[in-house]
């Protein structure tokens, strides 16, 4: 059973280990990371925990994004998670990136025009 699950993940192109986090995206998923950086608005590109995903994070999870293999995740500003957090969905090939972001305890906003289904998944990622 384990081999079948592993083979399925490898065939989809998403081979995530339990120790894969947002802060490792640049090295392990460069196309997805590039899509993330393109998504981040210019006003937030100097905010390291956002732009570089140098943040506290939960493990990445395989997701279907834009009809293909991708990943989802959640991250927050170190030592200030309650007021500054985000969840994201990234296509592995870099073709799509969307996020739900809370900054300075303001109401959540969506980046990248997520579909209603993606919005629901982004909220779920934030709640897990």
N, C-alpha and C positions, 0 to 999 in steps of 0.2 A: 504494500500500500504506500509506504513512504517513497519507494522508488518511482511509483507511478506519479505521485504528487510532484516530486522533484523533476521528473521528465517533463511534466506538463508546464512547470515554470520555465524550464530551460527552452522548451519549444516556443513559448510566447516571447522569449527574449528577455524576460525579467527574471533574473536570478538574484533575489534579495536574501541576504543572510539576516539573522536576527540582530546583527550588530550594524546594520546599515541605517544611517541617520541623515538628516538634512545636511549637517555640516560635512558629510563625506560625499555629497553629490558631485562636486567639481571633479573629483578624482575618479569616481565610479560610474557616473552617468553624465559625461560632459555635454551631450546634446540637450538633455533635460535641464541641466544647470544653466546652459546658455539661454534656453527659453525662459527660465525663471528670471534671469538678469534682464532680459529684454522686456519682460512683463512689469518689472518694478518701475514705478513712476520716477521721473528725474528728481523730484523733491525728496525721495527716500533713498537715493543711491549712495548717499554719504553715511547712511545708517547701517553700520557693519552687520549687525545681527540680522537685518533684513536682506540687504543686497548680497552679502557673502554667505548668508544662512549660518553665520557663526553664532549659533543660538542653542539654548536648551531645547531638546527635541525628543519625540517619541520615535520608535523604529518606523521606517518606511514600510508601506504595504503595497502589494501589487494591485493595480486597478486598471480598468479599461478606460482609456482617455482618447477621445476623438476617434473611437472605433478601433483603436489598436492598443498595444501594450503600453502601460504607463505605471505611474506610482503616485501614491498619496502620502501626505505627511502633515505633521503639526509641529510648530516651533514657537518659541517665545523668547522675549528679551531676558537674558540671565538676570536673576534677582528682582525681576519686575514682571513676572508672567501674568499676573492677574489683569494688568492694564495694557499689556502689549503682547499680542499673540497673533498667529496666522495659521491657516490650514491651506494646503495647496494640492492641486492635481497637475501632473506634468506628463506629457507624452514622452515616451522613451526616445523617440526620434527627434524631439524638439519641435514638433509641429504644432503643439498646443500647450498652453499654460493658463491656469486660472487660480484664483485665490480668494479667500475670505480673510479680511484683515481687521484687527482691532488695535488702534493706536491711542495711547494716553486715555484709556477708558472711554473713548468715544464709541458711538454705535458702530457695529460691524459694517464694512463696505466690501463690495466684491470688485476684484480686478480681473480684467480679461473677458468680460461678458460671458460668464458661465450660463449654461442651459439651466432650466429649472431642476433637472435631475442632478446636474453637477452641484448646484447650490445646496441641494439636500445632502449630498455626500460631503461637501465641504463643512457643513454644520455638524454632520455626524463625526467627521474626523476631529473636529474641535471639541467634541463632547466625550470622546473616548479616553 
